[in-house]
């Protein structure tokens, strides 16, 4: 037994000695050139996944296996070093000056910022996207960089804003004029598909010299996004971040007090009547002086009435009208019923990244859930993102890579029991406050509240996926070849189910009826249907290019040449059936009425061969020459291919020997200029093919019925086309400079540019109306945009460790139609004409409101002037121009009406010939183009605390808006708002708004476009405020964390504007397809929101 025990102990000691000799314990310290500890430096055993990081004192301890002889020490901004394994290691890391120089992503590669010759701006991703509750990248980029124009029309959930570069309108030939948006060198159709947390860098290419290699797809600029890809020789890192936010509308229109609102409506109806009416009403409710009195008494007695609940009581809240209809006394706070005060949103991001000596990888997942503001319907927008990237060196000279991106978004909005023109919010602000938004005997009344409660969800689902495979081959020293293929698919589905709504139909209360008698289904069979639509967009992208990069003494050469091929196929199909059996199921095959189906199918392709050569002499004189030979399927045979060249140059003045004496005050100065031409193929499909349009009839009308079947039909002859249509050409001239002062603490970038879009598709010669179809387009129009951009930044590190950063950017431009086939003296109403500044608003200048002294009086009545036509007009006082021609019906300009300015001095206010040459007294009073766009940021960091404040604004922009939200009385049947109370009466002659009148939803009389009621939508907004704290590394090392940061954020916290009390957010615009189609609807769209949030970022 003792022998066995001794044998066991001997073996144990031998094995233990073997183990101890198989490993080496290494301790060490990593410092910088100032002998300051480098905290968080990576210490890796070369060729293994074993490693550690330095602590707050720069120290580390690591056990190294036998056979491993080298440690790899790395840190961001420092040169990576390899040192031999020993028991104690002391490493001094040196700054990597090349790495510290900012590298900018450009077309098919990267360049040092100092060597750029074109107009390129970069976005500070860490400040613009991180720690903000952004739902899409586009909205977050607003105001972030000069030349990038981001606009939105409403605060609707999800979606992407309008994105333009150097102008809101780039072509009038039918294309979008949108920039090319690339993620890892492949176009992404919508920025909302991109997870903001995946983004590593964003570059904005603005002139032809930088976009030429992308050709036809980047005629109006490009936004290049690169995603995170991990790094070689870095141990696995897990990062998690979240954001929990709560939002509330920025501005909420406030109705005029109910009794005053009703009195205004009664006054405006009677304004032009010889015999005033004592009572009026609409949609089942009526009011007169007695009702108005009782409404005021109700308010005095019950206040806001919230303590009474929503149940209405006869005698207190309403009475029946003897002849039919109802008198309502109780006003409602419809906003309180319709909207939530605060709505939640949450974002979560998780990623894993790292790499070995030959491989790098990144995997990420994200979830975002945004709830809507509607109180009676659970609208929401949700998005799921997954992405991955893997790259590995399979041989010394060959690297292969692959990646995927997947996005799934789900959105639910309420079905609308009205025309598609009217969003649910439209009816929220339509009727007077006494409209019955409560219940009676537990039943809802007909109206927006009941419609919204009964609405089924419209389900919009979007699935985006793409897959990329590629390789890089090192062919020789300085010579590489890259090949990539990407398959992308966007699949969109929409499921819509209508139905019927049941409630009290108080719109038709007859004599002797009670509200209980009118409980019924009040919607029609128009909404009795189920429908599915789906679309599939498939894209194939092939990129291949070679790059040669080398330096010969004082000469630097970089040449890139390659090809880019894209094809896209789009398929859309819709299936609908009426008479649904079960609306809760809502399936097309569970319906028995008419079946309606439609579809569309299109395809296009582009191909191009490009080359770019960069030359630098002594890194001082820089030259860039590039060109692309482009082809597009959108043009006919013989017109599909064209060549587009560019040239740019720069002089780094600060590198001249004679400039060294100005150091360090004048740290850097680069003068640059570029000219280039890029083709635009973003024109309507089939522009060169004559087509017939078939209409699918239905029982709703306008059909051909043959043998009991609805037969498709053609309503017009084949379109006239011009077979010689070809490329629109975009020429850009850009001059600018980049300057740095005080060791580049202060940096200034300036650009002036001119962009001309030539040979735009424009109407051709007029054809006789008897032909029955429009004239074909031709390459004729020309659009010129001139603008300036300025960017300034300042960074300073104080001796106490406080880091301060200031930055700002400014953009301004104007676009003019410089060539167009217009009449010699075109009409003011012409959409385009030669010399037109896009966005211009024509109207009258004003001189206030007419007062009594502006007229000639006979006793207590205004003297009448009889015109040759026999019409009777109010006589103006001497020296006061007459405005008779602007009158109609029984309306006569009187005290309290708008006095227009006599611009041509002829004593008469008129509209002349309605032409540019003879506009009468009209002139350009404003412009819808946002001018003087700017943003500025203040950041600071100290001892773990950090703060970032970002303001964004527009210095000048106008909108001629109509509807009761802006102009009181525009439609007499609808409600007015608190800001409109300041209207003219004999007791309030210094008012802003005119006397009450019924305009019957027409911009006439006092509401002809004029500068008095033109909306000035300029604003300055606190776009984002972020305050954070990062835990010290000494504490994090104890819990095995690399980073832990907590923060609070505020978005759109406040703004300064010039809206004159109009409670509409200054960023709101006419919404295409909704408010743009109805003059009453401006401002009745989904609200913008203020948001407060908290979040956390952790890295293991």
Long-range contacts (C-beta under 8 A, 24 or more apart in sequence): 21-66, 22-65, 22-66, 23-63, 23-64, 23-65, 23-66, 24-63, 24-64, 24-65, 24-66, 24-85, 24-87, 25-61, 25-62, 25-63, 25-64, 25-87, 26-61, 26-62, 26-63, 26-64, 26-71, 26-85, 26-86, 26-87, 26-88, 26-89, 27-59, 27-60, 27-61, 27-62, 27-87, 27-88, 27-89, 28-59, 28-60, 28-88, 28-89, 28-90, 28-91, 29-54, 29-57, 29-58, 29-59, 29-60, 29-89, 29-90, 29-91, 30-54, 30-58, 30-60, 30-73, 30-75, 30-91, 30-93, 31-58, 31-90, 31-91, 31-92, 31-93, 32-78, 32-92, 32-93, 32-95, 33-92, 33-93, 33-94, 33-95, 35-92, 38-75, 38-78, 38-93, 39-1033, 40-75, 40-1033, 40-1042, 41-73, 41-74, 41-75, 41-78, 41-93, 42-72, 42-73, 42-74, 42-75, 42-233, 42-234, 42-235, 43-71, 43-72, 43-73, 44-71, 44-72, 44-73, 44-74, 44-233, 44-234, 44-235, 45-70, 45-71, 45-72, 46-70, 46-71, 46-72, 46-82, 46-357, 47-357, 49-235, 49-236, 49-356, 51-235, 53-1042, 55-1033, 55-1034, 55-1037, 56-1032, 56-1033, 56-1034, 56-1037, 72-233, 74-233, 74-234, 80-233, 104-203, 105-201, 105-203, 105-224, 105-226, 106-203, 106-205, 106-210, 106-224, 107-205, 107-210, 107-211, 107-212, 107-213, 107-214, 107-222, 107-224, 107-612, 108-185, 108-213, 108-482, 108-543, 108-545, 108-547, 108-560, 108-562, 108-610, 108-612, 109-547, 109-558, 109-560, 111-614, 113-738, 114-619, 114-652, 114-668, 114-670, 115-614, 115-616, 115-619, 115-622, 115-650, 116-650, 116-672, 117-209, 117-614, 117-622, 117-623, 117-624, 117-648, 117-649, 117-650, 117-672, 117-674, 118-205, 118-206, 118-207, 118-209, 118-210, 118-624, 118-648, 118-672, 118-674, 118-734, 119-147, 119-205, 119-206, 119-207, 119-209, 119-210, 119-674, 119-734, 119-736, 119-751, 119-753, 119-789, 120-203, 120-204, 120-205, 120-206, 120-210, 121-145, 121-146, 121-147, 121-148, 121-203, 121-204, 121-206, 121-749, 121-791, 122-201, 122-202, 122-203, 122-204, 123-201, 123-202, 123-203, 123-204, 124-807, 125-199, 125-200, 125-201, 125-202, 127-937, 127-939, 127-948, 127-950, 128-202, 129-196, 129-197, 129-199, 130-196, 130-197, 130-1097, 131-243, 131-1026, 131-1028, 131-1047, 131-1049, 131-1095, 131-1097, 132-243, 132-1024, 132-1026, 132-1049, 132-1051, 132-1093, 133-243, 133-245, 133-345, 133-347, 133-1049, 133-1051, 133-1091, 133-1093, 134-196, 135-192, 135-345, 135-368, 135-370, 135-381, 135-383, 136-160, 136-161, 136-191, 136-192, 136-194, 136-196, 137-191, 137-192, 137-194, 137-196, 137-199, 137-225, 138-163, 138-191, 138-192, 140-196, 141-202, 142-935, 142-952, 142-1023, 143-809, 143-933, 143-934, 143-935, 143-950, 143-951, 143-952, 143-953, 143-1023, 144-809, 144-935, 145-204, 145-791, 145-809, 146-749, 146-751, 146-789, 146-790, 146-791, 146-809, 146-810, 146-811, 147-204, 147-206, 147-221, 147-751, 147-787, 147-789, 147-811, 148-204, 148-223, 148-811, 149-811, 149-930, 149-933, 151-930, 151-1067, 151-1069, 152-1067, 152-1069, 152-1088, 153-1068, 153-1069, 153-1070, 153-1071, 153-1072, 153-1085, 154-1068, 154-1069, 154-1071, 154-1085, 154-1086, 154-1087, 154-1088, 155-249, 155-250, 155-1065, 155-1068, 155-1085, 155-1086, 155-1087, 155-1088, 155-1089, 156-1085, 156-1086, 157-370, 157-372, 157-379, 157-380, 157-381, 157-411, 157-413, 157-1086, 158-192, 158-370, 158-381, 158-383, 158-409, 158-411, 159-192, 160-190, 160-191, 160-192, 163-191, 163-223, 164-220, 165-204, 165-206, 165-220, 165-221, 165-222, 165-223, 166-206, 166-220, 166-221, 166-753, 166-755, 166-785, 166-787, 166-813, 167-220, 167-755, 167-785, 167-787, 167-813, 167-815, 168-815, 168-838, 168-839, 168-929, 168-930, 169-783, 169-815, 169-838, 169-839, 170-219, 170-220, 170-730, 170-755, 170-757, 170-783, 170-785, 171-220, 171-680, 171-682, 171-728, 171-757, 171-760, 171-783, 172-760, 172-761, 172-762, 172-781, 172-783, 172-817, 172-832, 173-680, 173-683, 173-728, 173-760, 173-761, 173-762, 173-777, 173-781, 174-683, 174-684, 174-687, 174-761, 175-680, 175-682, 175-683, 175-684, 175-728, 176-682, 177-220, 177-682, 178-220, 178-682, 179-218, 179-220, 179-221, 179-222, 179-223, 180-211, 180-214, 180-217, 180-218, 180-221, 180-222, 180-223, 181-222, 181-223, 181-225, 182-214, 182-222, 182-223, 182-224, 182-225, 183-225, 183-226, 183-227, 183-405, 184-225, 184-226, 184-227, 184-403, 184-468, 185-224, 185-484, 185-543, 186-466, 186-468, 186-484, 186-486, 186-488, 186-541, 186-543, 187-217, 187-539, 187-541, 187-566, 188-225, 188-464, 188-466, 188-488, 189-464, 189-490, 189-537, 190-464, 190-490, 192-383, 192-407, 192-409, 193-385, 193-405, 193-407, 193-409, 193-462, 193-464, 194-225, 194-385, 194-405, 194-407, 195-349, 195-364, 195-366, 195-385, 195-387, 195-407, 197-241, 197-349, 197-351, 197-364, 197-366, 198-227, 198-228, 198-351, 198-364, 198-366, 198-385, 198-387, 199-225, 199-226, 199-227, 199-228, 200-226, 200-227, 200-228, 200-229, 201-225, 201-226, 202-226, 206-734, 206-751, 206-753, 206-789, 207-648, 207-674, 207-676, 207-732, 207-734, 207-753, 208-644, 208-646, 208-674, 208-675, 208-676, 208-677, 208-678, 208-730, 208-731, 208-732, 209-624, 209-626, 209-646, 209-647, 209-648, 209-674, 209-675, 209-676, 209-732, 209-734, 210-674, 211-676, 211-678, 212-610, 212-612, 212-626, 212-627, 212-628, 212-644, 212-645, 212-646, 212-676, 212-677, 212-678, 213-560, 213-610, 213-611, 213-612, 213-626, 213-628, 214-564, 214-610, 214-628, 215-564, 215-606, 215-608, 215-610, 215-628, 215-630, 215-644, 215-678, 215-679, 216-606, 216-608, 216-630, 216-632, 216-678, 216-679, 216-680, 216-681, 216-682, 216-727, 217-566, 217-606, 217-681, 218-678, 219-678, 219-679, 219-680, 219-681, 219-682, 219-728, 219-730, 220-680, 220-730, 227-362, 227-387, 227-389, 227-403, 228-351, 228-353, 228-362, 228-364, 228-389, 229-353, 229-360, 229-361, 229-362, 229-389, 229-391, 230-353, 230-354, 230-355, 230-360, 230-361, 230-362, 230-389, 231-353, 231-354, 231-355, 231-360, 232-355, 232-356, 232-357, 232-358, 232-359, 232-360, 233-355, 233-356, 233-357, 234-353, 234-354, 234-355, 234-360, 235-354, 236-352, 236-353, 236-354, 237-352, 237-353, 237-354, 237-1042, 237-1099, 237-1100, 238-350, 238-351, 238-352, 238-1099, 238-1100, 239-349, 239-350, 239-351, 239-352, 239-353, 239-1043, 239-1097, 239-1098, 239-1099, 239-1100, 240-348, 240-349, 240-350, 240-351, 240-1097, 240-1098, 240-1099, 241-347, 241-348, 241-349, 241-1095, 241-1096, 241-1097, 241-1098, 242-346, 242-347, 242-348, 242-349, 242-1095, 242-1096, 243-345, 243-346, 243-347, 243-1049, 243-1093, 243-1094, 243-1095, 244-344, 244-345, 244-346, 244-1093, 244-1094, 244-1095, 245-344, 245-345, 245-346, 245-347, 245-1049, 245-1051, 245-1091, 245-1092, 245-1093, 245-1094, 246-342, 246-343, 246-344, 246-345, 246-1091, 246-1092, 246-1093, 247-342, 247-343, 247-344, 247-345, 247-373, 247-1089, 247-1090, 247-1091, 248-341, 248-342, 248-343, 248-373, 248-1089, 248-1090, 249-339, 249-373, 249-1087, 249-1088, 249-1089, 249-1090, 250-1052, 250-1055, 250-1065, 250-1087, 250-1088, 250-1089, 250-1090, 251-1063, 251-1064, 251-1065, 251-1087, 251-1088, 252-335, 252-339, 252-1063, 252-1087, 253-335, 253-429, 253-965, 253-977, 253-1063, 253-1064, 253-1083, 254-977, 254-978, 254-1063, 255-334, 255-429, 255-432, 255-433, 255-975, 255-976, 255-977, 255-978, 256-975, 256-976, 256-977, 256-978, 256-980, 256-981, 257-299, 257-331, 257-978, 258-295, 258-299, 258-331, 258-432, 258-433, 258-434, 259-292, 259-293, 259-295, 259-296, 259-299, 260-981, 261-432, 261-433, 261-975, 261-976, 262-287, 262-291, 262-292, 262-295, 262-432, 262-434, 263-292, 264-968, 264-969, 264-976, 264-983, 264-996, 265-432, 265-969, 265-972, 265-973, 265-976, 266-292, 267-996, 268-969, 268-972, 268-996, 268-997, 268-998, 269-972, 269-998, 271-995, 271-996, 271-997, 271-998, 272-889, 272-890, 272-891, 272-997, 272-998, 281-325, 282-973, 283-431, 283-435, 283-506, 283-507, 283-973, 284-325, 284-326, 284-506, 284-507, 284-508, 284-509, 285-325, 285-326, 285-327, 285-328, 285-431, 285-432, 285-434, 285-435, 285-436, 285-506, 286-321, 286-325, 286-326, 286-327, 287-327, 287-432, 287-434, 291-327, 291-328, 291-329, 294-327, 294-329, 295-329, 295-331, 295-434, 297-329, 298-329, 298-330, 298-331, 299-331, 302-330, 304-333, 305-330, 305-331, 305-332, 306-333, 306-336, 310-337, 310-437, 310-438, 310-439, 311-438, 311-439, 311-440, 311-442, 312-436, 312-438, 312-439, 312-440, 317-438, 318-436, 320-509, 320-513, 320-514, 321-509, 322-511, 323-511, 324-509, 324-510, 324-511, 324-513, 325-509, 326-436, 326-506, 326-509, 326-515, 328-434, 328-435, 328-436, 329-434, 330-434, 330-436, 330-438, 331-433, 331-434, 332-433, 332-434, 332-435, 332-436, 332-437, 332-438, 333-433, 334-428, 334-429, 334-433, 334-437, 334-448, 334-449, 335-428, 337-375, 337-376, 337-437, 337-449, 338-374, 338-375, 338-376, 338-428, 338-448, 338-449, 338-452, 339-373, 339-374, 339-375, 339-1087, 340-373, 340-374, 340-375, 343-370, 343-371, 343-372, 343-373, 343-1089, 344-371, 345-369, 345-370, 345-371, 345-1091, 345-1093, 347-1095, 358-392, 358-393, 359-390, 359-391, 359-392, 359-393, 360-389, 360-390, 360-391, 360-392, 361-388, 361-389, 361-390, 361-391, 362-387, 362-388, 362-389, 363-387, 363-388, 363-389, 364-388, 372-413, 373-1086, 373-1087, 373-1089, 374-414, 374-424, 374-452, 376-449, 376-452, 376-453, 377-414, 377-424, 377-452, 377-453, 377-455, 377-457, 378-412, 379-411, 379-412, 379-413, 379-414, 379-457, 380-410, 380-411, 380-412, 381-409, 381-410, 381-411, 382-409, 382-410, 382-411, 383-407, 383-408, 383-409, 383-410, 384-408, 384-409, 396-474, 397-473, 397-474, 397-475, 398-471, 398-472, 398-473, 398-474, 399-471, 399-472, 399-473, 400-469, 400-470, 400-471, 401-468, 401-469, 401-470, 401-471, 401-472, 402-467, 402-468, 402-469, 402-470, 403-467, 403-468, 404-465, 404-466, 404-467, 404-468, 405-464, 405-465, 405-466, 406-463, 406-464, 406-465, 407-462, 407-463, 407-464, 407-465, 408-461, 408-462, 408-463, 408-464, 409-461, 409-462, 410-459, 410-460, 410-461, 411-459, 411-460, 411-461, 412-457, 412-458, 412-459, 412-460, 413-457, 413-458, 413-460, 414-452, 414-455, 414-456, 414-457, 414-458, 415-455, 415-456, 415-457, 415-458, 415-496, 415-497, 415-498, 415-499, 415-527, 416-451, 416-455, 417-451, 417-454, 417-455, 417-498, 417-501, 417-523, 417-527, 418-451, 420-1073, 420-1074, 421-1073, 421-1074, 421-1075, 421-1077, 421-1078, 421-1081, 422-1074, 422-1078, 422-1081, 423-1071, 423-1074, 423-1075, 423-1084, 423-1085, 423-1086, 424-448, 424-451, 424-452, 424-455, 425-1084, 425-1085, 425-1086, 425-1087, 426-1074, 426-1075, 426-1081, 426-1084, 427-451, 428-1084, 429-964, 429-965, 429-975, 429-977, 429-1083, 429-1084, 430-974, 430-975, 431-973, 431-974, 431-975, 432-974, 432-975, 433-975, 436-504, 436-506, 440-504, 440-515, 440-516, 441-515, 441-516, 443-503, 443-504, 443-516, 443-519, 444-503, 444-504, 445-503, 445-504, 445-506, 446-501, 446-503, 446-504, 446-505, 446-506, 446-507, 446-522, 450-501, 450-503, 451-501, 454-499, 454-501, 454-502, 456-497, 456-498, 456-499, 456-583, 456-586, 458-494, 458-495, 458-496, 459-493, 459-494, 459-495, 459-496, 460-492, 460-493, 460-494, 461-492, 461-493, 461-494, 462-490, 462-491, 462-492, 463-489, 463-490, 463-491, 463-492, 464-488, 464-489, 464-490, 464-491, 465-489, 475-546, 477-550, 478-548, 478-549, 478-550, 479-546, 479-547, 479-548, 480-546, 480-547, 480-549, 481-544, 481-545, 481-546, 481-547, 482-543, 482-544, 482-545, 482-546, 482-547, 482-562, 483-543, 483-544, 484-541, 484-542, 484-543, 484-544, 485-540, 485-541, 485-542, 485-543, 486-539, 486-540, 486-541, 486-543, 487-538, 487-539, 487-540, 488-538, 488-539, 488-540, 488-541, 489-536, 489-537, 489-538, 489-539, 490-535, 490-536, 490-537, 491-534, 491-535, 491-536, 491-537, 492-534, 492-535, 492-536, 492-537, 493-532, 493-533, 493-534, 494-531, 494-532, 494-533, 494-534, 495-531, 495-532, 495-586, 496-529, 496-530, 496-531, 496-532, 496-533, 497-529, 497-530, 497-531, 497-580, 497-583, 497-586, 498-526, 498-527, 498-528, 498-529, 498-530, 498-580, 498-583, 499-523, 499-527, 499-528, 499-580, 499-583, 500-527, 500-528, 525-578, 525-579, 528-578, 528-579, 528-580, 528-593, 529-576, 529-577, 529-578, 529-579, 529-580, 529-591, 529-593, 530-576, 530-577, 530-580, 530-583, 530-586, 530-587, 530-588, 530-590, 530-591, 531-574, 531-575, 531-576, 531-577, 531-588, 532-574, 532-575, 532-576, 532-588, 533-572, 533-573, 533-574, 533-575, 534-572, 534-573, 535-570, 535-571, 535-572, 535-573, 536-569, 536-570, 536-571, 537-568, 537-569, 537-570, 537-571, 538-568, 538-569, 539-566, 539-567, 539-568, 539-569, 540-565, 540-566, 540-567, 540-568, 541-565, 541-566, 542-566, 545-610, 554-617, 554-618, 555-615, 555-616, 555-617, 556-614, 556-615, 556-616, 556-617, 556-619, 557-613, 557-614, 557-615, 557-616, 558-613, 558-614, 559-611, 559-612, 559-613, 559-614, 560-610, 560-611, 560-612, 560-613, 561-609, 561-610, 561-611, 561-612, 562-609, 562-610, 562-611, 563-607, 563-608, 563-609, 563-610, 564-606, 564-607, 564-608, 564-610, 565-605, 565-606, 565-607, 565-608, 566-605, 566-606, 566-607, 567-603, 567-604, 567-605, 567-606, 568-603, 568-604, 568-605, 569-601, 569-602, 569-603, 570-600, 570-601, 570-602, 570-603, 571-599, 571-600, 571-601, 572-599, 572-600, 572-601, 573-597, 573-598, 573-599, 574-598, 574-599, 594-698, 594-699, 596-696, 596-698, 597-696, 598-696, 602-685, 603-633, 604-632, 604-633, 604-634, 604-685, 605-632, 605-633, 606-630, 606-631, 606-632, 606-633, 606-681, 607-631, 618-655, 619-652, 619-655, 620-651, 620-652, 620-655, 620-656, 621-649, 621-650, 621-651, 621-652, 622-649, 622-650, 622-651, 622-652, 622-672, 623-648, 623-649, 624-648, 624-649, 624-674, 626-676, 628-678, 630-679, 630-681, 630-727, 632-679, 632-681, 632-727, 634-681, 634-683, 634-685, 634-687, 634-688, 635-681, 635-687, 635-688, 635-725, 635-726, 635-727, 636-688, 636-689, 636-723, 636-724, 636-725, 639-688, 639-724, 639-725, 639-726, 639-727, 642-679, 642-726, 642-727, 644-676, 644-677, 644-678, 644-679, 644-729, 645-676, 645-677, 646-674, 646-675, 646-676, 646-677, 646-678, 647-674, 647-675, 647-676, 648-672, 648-673, 648-674, 648-675, 648-676, 648-734, 649-673, 649-674, 654-740, 664-742, 664-743, 665-741, 665-742, 666-739, 666-740, 666-741, 667-740, 667-741, 667-742, 667-743, 667-744, 668-738, 668-739, 668-740, 668-744, 669-737, 669-738, 669-739, 669-740, 670-737, 670-738, 670-739, 671-736, 671-737, 672-734, 672-735, 672-736, 672-737, 672-738, 673-733, 673-734, 673-735, 673-736, 674-732, 674-733, 674-734, 674-735, 675-731, 675-732, 675-733, 675-734, 676-731, 676-732, 677-729, 677-730, 677-731, 677-732, 678-729, 678-730, 678-732, 679-727, 679-728, 679-729, 679-730, 680-727, 680-728, 680-729, 680-730, 680-757, 681-727, 681-728, 683-725, 683-728, 683-761, 684-761, 687-721, 687-725, 687-761, 687-777, 688-721, 688-722, 688-723, 688-725, 689-721, 690-718, 690-719, 690-720, 690-721, 691-718, 691-719, 692-716, 692-717, 692-718, 692-719, 716-772, 716-773, 717-771, 717-772, 717-773, 718-773, 719-773, 719-774, 719-776, 720-767, 720-771, 720-773, 720-774, 720-775, 720-776, 721-776, 721-777, 722-764, 722-776, 722-777, 722-778, 724-778, 724-779, 725-761, 725-777, 725-778, 725-779, 726-759, 726-779, 727-759, 728-757, 728-758, 728-759, 728-760, 728-761, 728-779, 729-757, 729-758, 729-759, 730-755, 730-756, 730-757, 730-758, 731-755, 731-756, 731-758, 732-756, 736-789, 745-794, 745-795, 745-796, 746-792, 746-793, 746-794, 747-791, 747-792, 747-793, 747-794, 748-790, 748-791, 748-792, 749-789, 749-790, 749-791, 749-792, 750-788, 750-789, 750-790, 750-791, 751-788, 751-789, 751-790, 752-786, 752-787, 752-788, 753-785, 753-786, 753-787, 753-788, 753-789, 754-784, 754-785, 754-786, 755-784, 755-785, 755-786, 756-782, 756-783, 756-784, 756-785, 756-818, 757-781, 757-782, 757-783, 757-784, 758-782, 762-820, 762-821, 762-832, 763-821, 764-821, 765-821, 780-819, 780-820, 780-821, 781-817, 781-819, 781-820, 781-821, 781-832, 782-817, 782-818, 782-819, 782-820, 783-815, 783-816, 783-817, 783-818, 783-838, 784-815, 784-816, 784-818, 785-813, 785-814, 785-815, 785-816, 786-813, 786-814, 787-811, 787-812, 787-813, 787-814, 788-812, 788-813, 800-942, 801-942, 801-943, 802-940, 802-941, 802-942, 803-940, 803-941, 803-942, 804-939, 804-940, 805-937, 805-938, 805-939, 805-940, 806-936, 806-937, 806-938, 806-939, 807-936, 807-937, 808-934, 808-935, 808-936, 808-937, 809-934, 809-935, 809-936, 810-932, 810-933, 810-934, 811-932, 811-933, 811-934, 812-931, 812-932, 812-933, 813-929, 813-931, 814-929, 814-931, 815-839, 815-929, 825-913, 825-915, 825-916, 825-917, 825-918, 826-915, 826-916, 827-914, 827-915, 827-916, 828-914, 828-915, 828-916, 828-919, 828-922, 829-914, 833-916, 835-916, 837-924, 837-927, 838-929, 839-927, 839-928, 839-929, 840-924, 840-926, 840-927, 841-924, 841-925, 841-926, 841-927, 841-928, 841-958, 841-960, 841-1009, 841-1014, 842-919, 842-922, 842-923, 842-924, 842-925, 842-1009, 843-922, 843-923, 843-925, 843-926, 843-960, 843-1008, 843-1009, 843-1010, 843-1011, 843-1014, 844-900, 844-901, 844-909, 844-921, 844-922, 844-923, 844-925, 844-1008, 844-1009, 844-1010, 844-1011, 845-900, 845-901, 845-903, 845-921, 845-923, 845-925, 845-1010, 845-1011, 846-898, 846-899, 846-900, 846-901, 846-1010, 846-1011, 846-1012, 847-899, 847-900, 847-901, 848-899, 849-895, 849-896, 849-897, 849-898, 849-899, 849-984, 849-989, 849-991, 849-994, 850-893, 850-894, 850-895, 850-896, 850-897, 850-898, 850-899, 851-895, 851-989, 852-895, 853-877, 854-880, 854-895, 854-899, 855-880, 855-894, 855-895, 862-894, 881-906, 881-907, 881-908, 881-909, 882-907, 882-908, 882-909, 883-908, 883-909, 884-908, 885-909, 885-910, 885-911, 886-910, 886-911, 886-1004, 886-1005, 886-1008, 887-1005, 888-1004, 888-1005, 891-997, 891-1005, 893-1005, 894-995, 895-984, 895-986, 895-989, 895-995, 896-984, 896-985, 896-989, 896-991, 896-994, 896-995, 897-994, 897-995, 897-1005, 897-1006, 898-994, 898-1005, 898-1006, 898-1010, 898-1012, 900-1010, 925-958, 925-1009, 925-1010, 925-1011, 925-1014, 926-958, 926-959, 926-960, 926-1011, 926-1014, 926-1016, 927-956, 927-957, 927-958, 928-957, 928-958, 928-959, 929-957, 930-954, 930-956, 930-957, 931-955, 931-956, 931-957, 932-956, 935-1023, 944-1029, 944-1030, 944-1031, 944-1032, 945-1027, 945-1028, 945-1029, 946-1026, 946-1027, 946-1028, 946-1029, 946-1030, 947-1026, 947-1027, 947-1028, 948-1024, 948-1025, 948-1026, 949-1022, 949-1024, 949-1025, 949-1026, 950-1022, 950-1023, 950-1024, 950-1025, 951-1020, 951-1021, 951-1022, 951-1023, 952-1020, 952-1021, 952-1023, 953-1018, 953-1019, 953-1020, 953-1021, 954-1017, 954-1018, 954-1019, 954-1066, 955-1018, 956-1018, 957-1016, 957-1017, 957-1018, 958-1014, 958-1015, 958-1016, 958-1017, 959-1014, 959-1015, 959-1017, 959-1069, 959-1070, 959-1082, 960-1009, 960-1014, 960-1015, 961-1015, 961-1082, 961-1083, 962-1001, 962-1003, 962-1007, 962-1079, 962-1080, 962-1082, 963-1001, 963-1079, 963-1080, 963-1081, 963-1082, 963-1083, 963-1084, 964-1080, 965-1062, 965-1064, 965-1082, 965-1083, 965-1084, 966-1013, 966-1015, 966-1062, 966-1064, 966-1082, 966-1083, 967-993, 967-999, 967-1007, 967-1013, 968-993, 968-996, 969-996, 969-997, 969-998, 969-999, 970-999, 970-1001, 970-1007, 970-1079, 970-1080, 971-999, 971-1000, 971-1001, 971-1080, 972-998, 972-999, 972-1000, 974-1080, 977-1062, 977-1063, 978-1061, 978-1063, 979-1060, 979-1061, 979-1062, 979-1063, 992-1060, 1001-1079, 1001-1080, 1002-1079, 1003-1079, 1015-1059, 1015-1062, 1016-1058, 1016-1059, 1016-1060, 1017-1057, 1017-1058, 1017-1059, 1017-1066, 1017-1067, 1018-1057, 1018-1058, 1018-1066, 1019-1055, 1019-1056, 1019-1057, 1019-1058, 1019-1066, 1019-1067, 1020-1055, 1020-1056, 1020-1057, 1021-1052, 1021-1054, 1021-1055, 1021-1056, 1022-1050, 1022-1052, 1022-1053, 1022-1054, 1022-1055, 1023-1051, 1023-1052, 1024-1049, 1024-1050, 1024-1051, 1025-1049, 1025-1050, 1025-1053, 1026-1050, 1040-1100, 1041-1098, 1041-1099, 1041-1100, 1042-1099, 1042-1100, 1043-1097, 1043-1098, 1043-1099, 1044-1096, 1044-1097, 1044-1098, 1044-1099, 1045-1096, 1045-1097, 1046-1094, 1046-1095, 1046-1096, 1047-1094, 1047-1095, 1047-1096, 1047-1097, 1048-1092, 1048-1093, 1048-1094, 1048-1095, 1049-1091, 1049-1092, 1049-1093, 1049-1094, 1049-1095, 1050-1090, 1050-1091, 1050-1092, 1050-1093, 1051-1089, 1051-1090, 1051-1091, 1051-1092, 1051-1093, 1052-1088, 1052-1089, 1052-1090, 1052-1091, 1053-1090
